[in-house]
Structures are given as C-alpha cells and as structure tokens.
C-alpha cells in the first residue's frame, strides 16, 4: 500500500464471516447427498473443469467465448499494490457502496511504523482513504478507515452498479401535516439510543439450531454409507500367468483360438482364487492316484519275488 512516497507492506484478512446454518440437498428417503453433473446442453456430454470457458451472451443465441489467454492480457495496474487516490470525509461516502471488509496487518517489522503513521493520521483528520485494489483478478474501488486501532479496507461497488430508485410514489402529491411530523419526531425521541451491535442476535438461527440439537439428541439422524472403495488385492503375477496358460491349453483342446486376457487387478485376483482352489484339488488327485497304485505295486513285487528265486536256482544247477 502506498500513499505519496510512503510504502507499507501489508497482509489482508477477511474481517467478516457468515454464521448462517448451511444445509445440503439430500434424498428425503435415505438422506443421500444430491449430486449435480456439468453437462453440455448441446452434445449432452459431461464436461470437466478444464473444458469449461467463460461465455458472454450477446443475445439472439450468440455467445462470445473467452479463454484464459483473453483474461491474461487485461490490464491490472494495481494487481500487486493498494493505490491511495485521495483522502475524503467519511460522511461523503454512501454506505450503499460498501461491499466486503478486510483487516490490514503490517507485513514484517519494517511496515509497523508507516502503518501506525497512516492509522493515526487518518484518526486525527477524521478522513478515509479512497484506494484502488485488485482482488481475485478484478480491480475494485475501496476505502481504508480505522476501526478498533486497525486499518480496515472496504471494497466498494462502482457507481454504475448501484440502481437508481424509480418508484411511482416519489412523484405523488402527498402533503404531511406539521402535527404528524411532530408526533413522529416524538416517537423517534422516545426510542432513541446508542447503537451496540452486541445487543442483537439472530433469533431465527438460534431457534433453528435448537431444532437440530433436539434431533441429534433423539438420534433422529441418517447414517450415510461410506463411499470408500475396497482395497484391491495384491497382484500375484505368477498365478495370473499360470491361469492364462491353463486357459490357453483348454482352448486348444476344444479347438478354439486362445484369447489373451489383459492382466488386470480383477483378472489377477480371479486367477489367484482359481489357482488357490485348484492346488488342493491337484494334491487330492495325486494322493488318490498314489493310493490306488500302491497295492498294485506290492502285488507285482510279490509275484516277481518267487520268479527271481526260481531263476536263481536254475542258474546254480547249470553251473554245478
């Protein structure tokens, strides 16, 4: 922020916050959140944020499309500075022009003294500074005044953004009698006071919060199901390859061309389960086969034993 040859490095903080109770749109039946999709009205396709541009309606169905490059070349001379234009009496600024308020804080020790200098000077002369500032890529008119020992920046509407009151009763011919004016002034005097904002509360918001608290106390709530995706199983590459080979062999036996299935997490998990199930079956089949073959081996061994002995005896006689 600069005025004359004095520069002050400052930080901006929003001075206000909305306390209104916010609601989500939900399905009455189950409490599920209502979601909206960005769909093009012409091609009916869902559009992502990077495909969205700003369009100005010319009228007659014509739209001027502006891209980021168009906005980039716009002049914002005060984009990095708060430029003080003049100092004016505060009563000359209509409150209808005020928009949003920000607190200003000196940025670093070097900015404290010039900050205090501007603050105390504005207090002594009872004026406000009219400035230009760029916020969110848009230049705005603003004022800087002192509140509770802190500089406050109030952004303002441009004069052409304020509507002119144009009502029929302003042109009417209605005369107020002096007695009526005196009675109204007497009523105003009887209700006169000093404004203290702490004395006023949002009774509607408090009553609404009580309704919500009662429902919470009665556990009159809807538990929404979690939308977290299940953890994918670990890919077993060998199991997937083994399952693919077995599928290819089976296809060849049937005379069908072997189809190649991409190795995905889902396919791998299925293959792993198939391989896991097939392993005990193979072991069981092997045990059965071995069990059946064992008696046959023993019987053959018994038959072969006498034959060996007879052959040995014949060989011994020939030798004698």
BALOBA-1460 file (C-alpha; in Angstrom, 3 decimals):
// residues 320
<rec num="1" residu="x" x="0.000" y="0.000" z="0.000"/>
<rec num="2" residu="x" x="1.437" y="3.351" z="-0.985"/>
<rec num="3" residu="x" x="0.475" y="6.975" z="-0.368"/>
<rec num="4" residu="x" x="2.825" y="9.637" z="-1.659"/>
<rec num="5" residu="x" x="6.375" y="8.343" z="-1.272"/>
<rec num="6" residu="x" x="5.461" y="6.107" z="1.688"/>
<rec num="7" residu="x" x="5.024" y="2.372" z="1.056"/>
<rec num="8" residu="x" x="3.621" y="-0.127" z="3.529"/>
<rec num="9" residu="x" x="3.792" y="-3.885" z="3.102"/>
<rec num="10" residu="x" x="0.523" y="-5.349" z="4.411"/>
<rec num="11" residu="x" x="-1.452" y="-8.596" z="4.627"/>
<rec num="12" residu="x" x="-5.206" y="-8.832" z="4.062"/>
<rec num="13" residu="x" x="-7.592" y="-10.882" z="6.206"/>
<rec num="14" residu="x" x="-11.330" y="-11.193" z="5.742"/>
<rec num="15" residu="x" x="-12.973" y="-9.163" z="8.507"/>
<rec num="16" residu="x" x="-16.360" y="-10.911" z="8.372"/>
<rec num="17" residu="x" x="-17.720" y="-14.448" z="8.245"/>
<rec num="18" residu="x" x="-21.195" y="-15.814" z="7.650"/>
<rec num="19" residu="x" x="-22.770" y="-17.611" z="10.608"/>
<rec num="20" residu="x" x="-25.819" y="-18.847" z="8.749"/>
<rec num="21" residu="x" x="-26.606" y="-22.558" z="9.132"/>
<rec num="22" residu="x" x="-25.871" y="-24.308" z="5.851"/>
<rec num="23" residu="x" x="-27.727" y="-27.312" z="4.513"/>
<rec num="24" residu="x" x="-27.019" y="-29.967" z="1.901"/>
<rec num="25" residu="x" x="-29.646" y="-31.135" z="-0.542"/>
<rec num="26" residu="x" x="-30.394" y="-34.776" z="0.262"/>
<rec num="27" residu="x" x="-32.759" y="-37.524" z="-0.841"/>
<rec num="28" residu="x" x="-35.718" y="-37.486" z="1.544"/>
<rec num="29" residu="x" x="-35.965" y="-41.317" z="1.530"/>
<rec num="30" residu="x" x="-32.416" y="-42.234" z="2.619"/>
<rec num="31" residu="x" x="-30.535" y="-38.980" z="3.261"/>
<rec num="32" residu="x" x="-28.147" y="-39.454" z="0.319"/>
<rec num="33" residu="x" x="-26.436" y="-36.319" z="-0.989"/>
<rec num="34" residu="x" x="-27.780" y="-34.897" z="-4.257"/>
<rec num="35" residu="x" x="-25.038" y="-34.546" z="-6.862"/>
<rec num="36" residu="x" x="-25.013" y="-32.366" z="-9.957"/>
<rec num="37" residu="x" x="-23.128" y="-33.010" z="-13.169"/>
<rec num="38" residu="x" x="-21.776" y="-30.436" z="-15.597"/>
<rec num="39" residu="x" x="-23.464" y="-31.429" z="-18.846"/>
<rec num="40" residu="x" x="-23.286" y="-29.574" z="-22.153"/>
<rec num="41" residu="x" x="-26.761" y="-28.509" z="-23.341"/>
<rec num="42" residu="x" x="-25.847" y="-29.205" z="-26.980"/>
<rec num="43" residu="x" x="-23.942" y="-32.503" z="-27.060"/>
<rec num="44" residu="x" x="-25.296" y="-33.802" z="-23.688"/>
<rec num="45" residu="x" x="-21.768" y="-34.874" z="-22.696"/>
<rec num="46" residu="x" x="-20.400" y="-34.447" z="-19.182"/>
<rec num="47" residu="x" x="-17.745" y="-31.705" z="-19.143"/>
<rec num="48" residu="x" x="-14.659" y="-31.453" z="-16.928"/>
<rec num="49" residu="x" x="-13.429" y="-28.172" z="-15.414"/>
<rec num="50" residu="x" x="-10.513" y="-27.861" z="-17.840"/>
<rec num="51" residu="x" x="-13.008" y="-27.891" z="-20.739"/>
<rec num="52" residu="x" x="-15.080" y="-25.021" z="-19.344"/>
<rec num="53" residu="x" x="-14.633" y="-21.432" z="-20.558"/>
<rec num="54" residu="x" x="-16.490" y="-18.210" z="-19.853"/>
<rec num="55" residu="x" x="-19.159" y="-17.143" z="-22.311"/>
<rec num="56" residu="x" x="-20.798" y="-13.738" z="-22.799"/>
<rec num="57" residu="x" x="-24.367" y="-13.829" z="-24.059"/>
<rec num="58" residu="x" x="-24.666" y="-11.370" z="-26.946"/>
<rec num="59" residu="x" x="-28.331" y="-12.163" z="-27.471"/>
<rec num="60" residu="x" x="-30.165" y="-13.934" z="-30.240"/>
<rec num="61" residu="x" x="-28.481" y="-17.221" z="-29.376"/>
<rec num="62" residu="x" x="-24.936" y="-15.913" z="-29.927"/>
<rec num="63" residu="x" x="-22.187" y="-16.489" z="-27.340"/>
<rec num="64" residu="x" x="-18.734" y="-14.913" z="-27.194"/>
<rec num="65" residu="x" x="-16.330" y="-17.473" z="-25.661"/>
<rec num="66" residu="x" x="-13.417" y="-16.080" z="-23.620"/>
<rec num="67" residu="x" x="-10.409" y="-18.207" z="-22.657"/>
<rec num="68" residu="x" x="-7.708" y="-17.770" z="-20.001"/>
<rec num="69" residu="x" x="-5.472" y="-16.123" z="-22.618"/>
<rec num="70" residu="x" x="-8.080" y="-13.390" z="-23.153"/>
<rec num="71" residu="x" x="-8.153" y="-12.540" z="-19.452"/>
<rec num="72" residu="x" x="-4.371" y="-12.733" z="-19.114"/>
<rec num="73" residu="x" x="-3.829" y="-9.703" z="-21.363"/>
<rec num="74" residu="x" x="-6.233" y="-7.445" z="-19.469"/>
<rec num="75" residu="x" x="-4.520" y="-4.502" z="-17.695"/>
<rec num="76" residu="x" x="-4.408" y="-4.724" z="-13.901"/>
<rec num="77" residu="x" x="-2.009" y="-1.935" z="-12.973"/>
<rec num="78" residu="x" x="-2.696" y="-2.259" z="-9.246"/>
<rec num="79" residu="x" x="-2.612" y="-6.044" z="-9.075"/>
<rec num="80" residu="x" x="0.200" y="-6.041" z="-6.507"/>
<rec num="81" residu="x" x="-0.490" y="-2.745" z="-4.767"/>
<rec num="82" residu="x" x="-3.155" y="-0.742" z="-2.975"/>
<rec num="83" residu="x" x="-3.004" y="2.663" z="-4.612"/>
<rec num="84" residu="x" x="-4.260" y="5.572" z="-2.492"/>
<rec num="85" residu="x" x="-6.105" y="8.078" z="-4.709"/>
<rec num="86" residu="x" x="-7.321" y="10.691" z="-2.209"/>
<rec num="87" residu="x" x="-8.489" y="11.304" z="1.366"/>
<rec num="88" residu="x" x="-12.136" y="12.318" z="1.822"/>
<rec num="89" residu="x" x="-14.581" y="12.886" z="4.714"/>
<rec num="90" residu="x" x="-16.286" y="9.623" z="5.628"/>
<rec num="91" residu="x" x="-19.794" y="11.149" z="5.527"/>
<rec num="92" residu="x" x="-19.398" y="11.799" z="1.802"/>
<rec num="93" residu="x" x="-19.423" y="8.048" z="1.047"/>
<rec num="94" residu="x" x="-22.871" y="6.475" z="0.874"/>
<rec num="95" residu="x" x="-22.877" y="3.203" z="2.882"/>
<rec num="96" residu="x" x="-24.789" y="1.558" z="-0.001"/>
<rec num="97" residu="x" x="-21.467" y="1.442" z="-1.856"/>
<rec num="98" residu="x" x="-19.715" y="-0.715" z="0.749"/>
<rec num="99" residu="x" x="-19.270" y="-4.383" z="-0.193"/>
<rec num="100" residu="x" x="-16.774" y="-6.529" z="1.781"/>
<rec num="101" residu="x" x="-14.375" y="-5.690" z="4.612"/>
<rec num="102" residu="x" x="-10.752" y="-6.804" z="5.167"/>
<rec num="103" residu="x" x="-8.364" y="-6.209" z="8.047"/>
<rec num="104" residu="x" x="-4.912" y="-4.915" z="7.140"/>
<rec num="105" residu="x" x="-1.859" y="-6.101" z="9.105"/>
<rec num="106" residu="x" x="1.693" y="-4.799" z="8.637"/>
<rec num="107" residu="x" x="3.833" y="-7.453" z="6.935"/>
<rec num="108" residu="x" x="7.074" y="-7.544" z="8.898"/>
<rec num="109" residu="x" x="8.644" y="-5.196" z="11.435"/>
<rec num="110" residu="x" x="9.633" y="-2.662" z="8.778"/>
<rec num="111" residu="x" x="5.990" y="-1.964" z="7.969"/>
<rec num="112" residu="x" x="4.815" y="-1.288" z="11.531"/>
<rec num="113" residu="x" x="5.902" y="2.357" z="11.819"/>
<rec num="114" residu="x" x="4.470" y="3.607" z="8.481"/>
<rec num="115" residu="x" x="1.313" y="1.584" z="9.226"/>
<rec num="116" residu="x" x="0.866" y="3.370" z="12.566"/>
<rec num="117" residu="x" x="1.659" y="6.680" z="10.896"/>
<rec num="118" residu="x" x="-1.192" y="6.262" z="8.409"/>
<rec num="119" residu="x" x="-3.575" y="4.953" z="11.082"/>
<rec num="120" residu="x" x="-3.016" y="7.862" z="13.485"/>
<rec num="121" residu="x" x="-3.102" y="10.444" z="10.688"/>
<rec num="122" residu="x" x="-6.478" y="9.197" z="9.444"/>
<rec num="123" residu="x" x="-7.809" y="9.321" z="13.008"/>
<rec num="124" residu="x" x="-6.591" y="12.891" z="13.607"/>
<rec num="125" residu="x" x="-8.022" y="14.377" z="10.374"/>
<rec num="126" residu="x" x="-11.185" y="12.196" z="10.528"/>
<rec num="127" residu="x" x="-10.978" y="11.093" z="6.900"/>
<rec num="128" residu="x" x="-10.905" y="7.863" z="4.924"/>
<rec num="129" residu="x" x="-8.574" y="6.911" z="2.098"/>
<rec num="130" residu="x" x="-10.093" y="6.149" z="-1.292"/>
<rec num="131" residu="x" x="-7.979" y="3.458" z="-2.999"/>
<rec num="132" residu="x" x="-7.883" y="1.060" z="-5.941"/>
<rec num="133" residu="x" x="-7.097" y="-2.600" z="-5.325"/>
<rec num="134" residu="x" x="-7.156" y="-5.793" z="-7.407"/>
<rec num="135" residu="x" x="-8.639" y="-8.839" z="-5.680"/>
<rec num="136" residu="x" x="-9.291" y="-12.166" z="-7.418"/>
<rec num="137" residu="x" x="-8.208" y="-10.744" z="-10.777"/>
<rec num="138" residu="x" x="-10.668" y="-7.879" z="-10.648"/>
<rec num="139" residu="x" x="-9.963" y="-4.237" z="-9.875"/>
<rec num="140" residu="x" x="-12.197" y="-2.648" z="-7.262"/>
<rec num="141" residu="x" x="-12.701" y="0.736" z="-5.668"/>
<rec num="142" residu="x" x="-12.228" y="0.681" z="-1.897"/>
<rec num="143" residu="x" x="-11.763" y="2.777" z="1.219"/>
<rec num="144" residu="x" x="-9.352" y="2.474" z="4.131"/>
<rec num="145" residu="x" x="-10.540" y="3.625" z="7.544"/>
<rec num="146" residu="x" x="-9.652" y="2.981" z="11.169"/>
<rec num="147" residu="x" x="-11.653" y="0.554" z="13.332"/>
<rec num="148" residu="x" x="-10.522" y="-0.527" z="16.819"/>
<rec num="149" residu="x" x="-6.954" y="0.609" z="16.111"/>
<rec num="150" residu="x" x="-6.719" y="-1.425" z="12.893"/>
<rec num="151" residu="x" x="-6.823" y="-0.276" z="9.271"/>
<rec num="152" residu="x" x="-9.868" y="-1.737" z="7.530"/>
<rec num="153" residu="x" x="-10.198" y="-1.954" z="3.763"/>
<rec num="154" residu="x" x="-13.794" y="-1.869" z="2.482"/>
<rec num="155" residu="x" x="-14.273" y="-2.804" z="-1.154"/>
<rec num="156" residu="x" x="-16.989" y="-0.780" z="-2.841"/>
<rec num="157" residu="x" x="-19.345" y="-1.102" z="-5.745"/>
<rec num="158" residu="x" x="-18.708" y="1.056" z="-8.779"/>
<rec num="159" residu="x" x="-21.245" y="3.885" z="-9.121"/>
<rec num="160" residu="x" x="-22.883" y="2.300" z="-12.165"/>
<rec num="161" residu="x" x="-23.520" y="-0.877" z="-10.123"/>
<rec num="162" residu="x" x="-25.943" y="0.922" z="-7.792"/>
<rec num="163" residu="x" x="-29.513" y="1.029" z="-9.073"/>
<rec num="164" residu="x" x="-31.398" y="4.302" z="-9.081"/>
<rec num="165" residu="x" x="-34.682" y="4.257" z="-7.102"/>
<rec num="166" residu="x" x="-37.556" y="4.780" z="-9.501"/>
<rec num="167" residu="x" x="-40.919" y="4.424" z="-7.733"/>
<rec num="168" residu="x" x="-44.273" y="5.958" z="-8.535"/>
<rec num="169" residu="x" x="-44.924" y="7.331" z="-5.024"/>
<rec num="170" residu="x" x="-41.927" y="9.686" z="-5.382"/>
<rec num="171" residu="x" x="-43.879" y="11.644" z="-7.992"/>
<rec num="172" residu="x" x="-47.082" y="11.668" z="-5.958"/>
<rec num="173" residu="x" x="-48.606" y="14.767" z="-4.351"/>
<rec num="174" residu="x" x="-48.936" y="13.828" z="-0.667"/>
<rec num="175" residu="x" x="-48.774" y="16.567" z="1.998"/>
<rec num="176" residu="x" x="-47.715" y="15.823" z="5.581"/>
<rec num="177" residu="x" x="-49.236" y="17.996" z="8.299"/>
<rec num="178" residu="x" x="-46.957" y="19.637" z="10.922"/>
<rec num="179" residu="x" x="-48.802" y="17.797" z="13.736"/>
<rec num="180" residu="x" x="-47.996" y="14.441" z="12.116"/>
<rec num="181" residu="x" x="-44.331" y="15.316" z="11.812"/>
<rec num="182" residu="x" x="-44.159" y="16.411" z="15.466"/>
<rec num="183" residu="x" x="-45.803" y="13.196" z="16.633"/>
<rec num="184" residu="x" x="-43.374" y="11.090" z="14.550"/>
<rec num="185" residu="x" x="-40.392" y="13.040" z="15.911"/>
<rec num="186" residu="x" x="-41.674" y="12.484" z="19.456"/>
<rec num="187" residu="x" x="-41.851" y="8.745" z="18.807"/>
<rec num="188" residu="x" x="-38.294" y="8.737" z="17.455"/>
<rec num="189" residu="x" x="-37.050" y="10.583" z="20.549"/>
<rec num="190" residu="x" x="-38.729" y="8.077" z="22.858"/>
<rec num="191" residu="x" x="-36.947" y="5.198" z="21.065"/>
<rec num="192" residu="x" x="-33.560" y="6.890" z="20.778"/>
<rec num="193" residu="x" x="-30.482" y="5.020" z="21.982"/>
<rec num="194" residu="x" x="-26.804" y="4.199" z="21.395"/>
<rec num="195" residu="x" x="-26.091" y="1.500" z="18.858"/>
<rec num="196" residu="x" x="-24.459" y="-1.592" z="20.376"/>
<rec num="197" residu="x" x="-24.349" y="-4.499" z="17.903"/>
<rec num="198" residu="x" x="-23.718" y="-6.993" z="20.742"/>
<rec num="199" residu="x" x="-27.290" y="-6.443" z="21.948"/>
<rec num="200" residu="x" x="-28.750" y="-8.000" z="18.805"/>
<rec num="201" residu="x" x="-28.802" y="-11.704" z="17.964"/>
<rec num="202" residu="x" x="-30.093" y="-13.869" z="15.140"/>
<rec num="203" residu="x" x="-33.129" y="-15.415" z="16.840"/>
<rec num="204" residu="x" x="-34.083" y="-17.446" z="13.768"/>
<rec num="205" residu="x" x="-30.662" y="-19.103" z="13.600"/>
<rec num="206" residu="x" x="-30.745" y="-19.862" z="17.340"/>
<rec num="207" residu="x" x="-34.213" y="-21.449" z="17.085"/>
<rec num="208" residu="x" x="-33.141" y="-23.489" z="14.047"/>
<rec num="209" residu="x" x="-30.030" y="-24.707" z="15.891"/>
<rec num="210" residu="x" x="-32.252" y="-25.839" z="18.774"/>
<rec num="211" residu="x" x="-34.362" y="-27.903" z="16.371"/>
<rec num="212" residu="x" x="-31.198" y="-29.547" z="15.013"/>
<rec num="213" residu="x" x="-29.844" y="-30.208" z="18.528"/>
<rec num="214" residu="x" x="-33.105" y="-31.871" z="19.590"/>
<rec num="215" residu="x" x="-32.992" y="-34.207" z="16.571"/>
<rec num="216" residu="x" x="-29.369" y="-35.061" z="17.325"/>
<rec num="217" residu="x" x="-30.265" y="-35.771" z="20.976"/>
<rec num="218" residu="x" x="-33.023" y="-38.148" z="19.876"/>
<rec num="219" residu="x" x="-30.601" y="-39.771" z="17.424"/>
<rec num="220" residu="x" x="-33.009" y="-38.825" z="14.657"/>
<rec num="221" residu="x" x="-30.239" y="-38.973" z="12.076"/>
<rec num="222" residu="x" x="-29.492" y="-40.886" z="8.892"/>
<rec num="223" residu="x" x="-26.177" y="-42.731" z="8.658"/>
<rec num="224" residu="x" x="-24.855" y="-42.430" z="5.142"/>
<rec num="225" residu="x" x="-22.912" y="-45.451" z="3.816"/>
<rec num="226" residu="x" x="-19.217" y="-44.945" z="3.305"/>
<rec num="227" residu="x" x="-18.168" y="-44.478" z="-0.279"/>
<rec num="228" residu="x" x="-14.591" y="-45.703" z="0.188"/>
<rec num="229" residu="x" x="-13.501" y="-48.132" z="-2.491"/>
<rec num="230" residu="x" x="-12.448" y="-51.597" z="-1.268"/>
<rec num="231" residu="x" x="-8.721" y="-52.231" z="-1.174"/>
<rec num="232" residu="x" x="-7.668" y="-54.097" z="-4.302"/>
<rec num="233" residu="x" x="-5.968" y="-57.475" z="-3.700"/>
<rec num="234" residu="x" x="-2.232" y="-57.741" z="-4.237"/>
<rec num="235" residu="x" x="-1.389" y="-58.766" z="-7.785"/>
<rec num="236" residu="x" x="0.045" y="-62.314" z="-7.958"/>
<rec num="237" residu="x" x="1.714" y="-62.269" z="-11.369"/>
<rec num="238" residu="x" x="2.647" y="-65.968" z="-11.347"/>
<rec num="239" residu="x" x="-0.913" y="-67.022" z="-10.506"/>
<rec num="240" residu="x" x="-2.244" y="-64.838" z="-13.316"/>
<rec num="241" residu="x" x="0.229" y="-66.295" z="-15.830"/>
<rec num="242" residu="x" x="-0.492" y="-69.861" z="-14.700"/>
<rec num="243" residu="x" x="-4.239" y="-69.304" z="-15.108"/>
<rec num="244" residu="x" x="-3.689" y="-67.789" z="-18.552"/>
<rec num="245" residu="x" x="-1.612" y="-70.802" z="-19.669"/>
<rec num="246" residu="x" x="-4.228" y="-73.270" z="-18.426"/>
<rec num="247" residu="x" x="-6.969" y="-71.316" z="-20.202"/>
<rec num="248" residu="x" x="-4.958" y="-71.304" z="-23.438"/>
<rec num="249" residu="x" x="-4.339" y="-75.077" z="-23.232"/>
<rec num="250" residu="x" x="-8.012" y="-75.777" z="-22.600"/>
<rec num="251" residu="x" x="-8.977" y="-73.603" z="-25.565"/>
<rec num="252" residu="x" x="-6.559" y="-75.510" z="-27.833"/>
<rec num="253" residu="x" x="-8.034" y="-78.871" z="-26.794"/>
<rec num="254" residu="x" x="-11.509" y="-77.606" z="-27.634"/>
<rec num="255" residu="x" x="-10.285" y="-76.338" z="-30.997"/>
<rec num="256" residu="x" x="-10.975" y="-72.695" z="-30.169"/>
<rec num="257" residu="x" x="-8.464" y="-69.867" z="-30.595"/>
<rec num="258" residu="x" x="-6.849" y="-68.929" z="-27.327"/>
<rec num="259" residu="x" x="-7.977" y="-65.475" z="-26.169"/>
<rec num="260" residu="x" x="-5.496" y="-63.220" z="-24.449"/>
<rec num="261" residu="x" x="-6.912" y="-61.537" z="-21.352"/>
<rec num="262" residu="x" x="-5.145" y="-58.403" z="-20.067"/>
<rec num="263" residu="x" x="-3.579" y="-58.874" z="-16.671"/>
<rec num="264" residu="x" x="-5.595" y="-56.515" z="-14.504"/>
<rec num="265" residu="x" x="-6.079" y="-56.463" z="-10.774"/>
<rec num="266" residu="x" x="-9.518" y="-58.002" z="-11.163"/>
<rec num="267" residu="x" x="-8.343" y="-60.707" z="-13.542"/>
<rec num="268" residu="x" x="-5.329" y="-61.426" z="-11.389"/>
<rec num="269" residu="x" x="-7.408" y="-61.715" z="-8.272"/>
<rec num="270" residu="x" x="-9.772" y="-64.133" z="-10.028"/>
<rec num="271" residu="x" x="-6.846" y="-66.126" z="-11.351"/>
<rec num="272" residu="x" x="-5.272" y="-66.239" z="-7.924"/>
<rec num="273" residu="x" x="-8.502" y="-67.586" z="-6.424"/>
<rec num="274" residu="x" x="-8.764" y="-70.174" z="-9.224"/>
<rec num="275" residu="x" x="-5.159" y="-71.241" z="-8.719"/>
<rec num="276" residu="x" x="-5.647" y="-71.431" z="-4.957"/>
<rec num="277" residu="x" x="-8.732" y="-73.610" z="-5.375"/>
<rec num="278" residu="x" x="-7.019" y="-75.794" z="-7.997"/>
<rec num="279" residu="x" x="-3.967" y="-76.513" z="-5.843"/>
<rec num="280" residu="x" x="-5.745" y="-78.632" z="-3.185"/>
<rec num="281" residu="x" x="-7.667" y="-80.443" z="-5.938"/>
<rec num="282" residu="x" x="-4.379" y="-81.394" z="-7.663"/>
<rec num="283" residu="x" x="-2.897" y="-82.640" z="-4.393"/>
<rec num="284" residu="x" x="-6.031" y="-84.671" z="-3.626"/>
<rec num="285" residu="x" x="-5.997" y="-86.231" z="-7.109"/>
<rec num="286" residu="x" x="-2.313" y="-87.087" z="-6.745"/>
<rec num="287" residu="x" x="-2.930" y="-88.743" z="-3.364"/>
<rec num="288" residu="x" x="-5.813" y="-90.825" z="-4.784"/>
<rec num="289" residu="x" x="-3.703" y="-91.959" z="-7.733"/>
<rec num="290" residu="x" x="-0.811" y="-92.858" z="-5.461"/>
<rec num="291" residu="x" x="-3.141" y="-94.739" z="-3.108"/>
<rec num="292" residu="x" x="-4.584" y="-96.798" z="-5.958"/>
<rec num="293" residu="x" x="-1.146" y="-97.564" z="-7.430"/>
<rec num="294" residu="x" x="0.380" y="-98.683" z="-4.111"/>
<rec num="295" residu="x" x="-1.453" y="-102.098" z="-3.802"/>
<rec num="296" residu="x" x="-0.742" y="-102.891" z="-7.455"/>
<rec num="297" residu="x" x="2.962" y="-102.235" z="-6.901"/>
<rec num="298" residu="x" x="3.015" y="-104.522" z="-3.843"/>
<rec num="299" residu="x" x="1.182" y="-107.329" z="-5.714"/>
<rec num="300" residu="x" x="3.608" y="-107.110" z="-8.620"/>
<rec num="301" residu="x" x="6.520" y="-107.196" z="-6.215"/>
<rec num="302" residu="x" x="5.169" y="-110.376" z="-4.539"/>
<rec num="303" residu="x" x="4.735" y="-112.134" z="-7.915"/>
<rec num="304" residu="x" x="8.192" y="-111.106" z="-9.019"/>
<rec num="305" residu="x" x="9.881" y="-112.485" z="-5.858"/>
<rec num="306" residu="x" x="9.263" y="-116.289" z="-6.474"/>
<rec num="307" residu="x" x="10.184" y="-115.878" z="-10.134"/>
<rec num="308" residu="x" x="13.519" y="-114.379" z="-9.153"/>
<rec num="309" residu="x" x="14.209" y="-117.262" z="-6.715"/>
<rec num="310" residu="x" x="13.364" y="-119.970" z="-9.362"/>
<rec num="311" residu="x" x="15.633" y="-118.344" z="-11.926"/>
<rec num="312" residu="x" x="18.466" y="-118.220" z="-9.417"/>
<rec num="313" residu="x" x="18.124" y="-121.949" z="-8.575"/>
<rec num="314" residu="x" x="18.225" y="-122.947" z="-12.281"/>
<rec num="315" residu="x" x="21.330" y="-120.886" z="-12.813"/>
<rec num="316" residu="x" x="23.082" y="-122.621" z="-9.861"/>
<rec num="317" residu="x" x="22.331" y="-126.170" z="-11.169"/>
<rec num="318" residu="x" x="23.720" y="-125.355" z="-14.606"/>
<rec num="319" residu="x" x="26.874" y="-124.057" z="-13.052"/>
<rec num="320" residu="x" x="27.339" y="-127.284" z="-10.969"/>
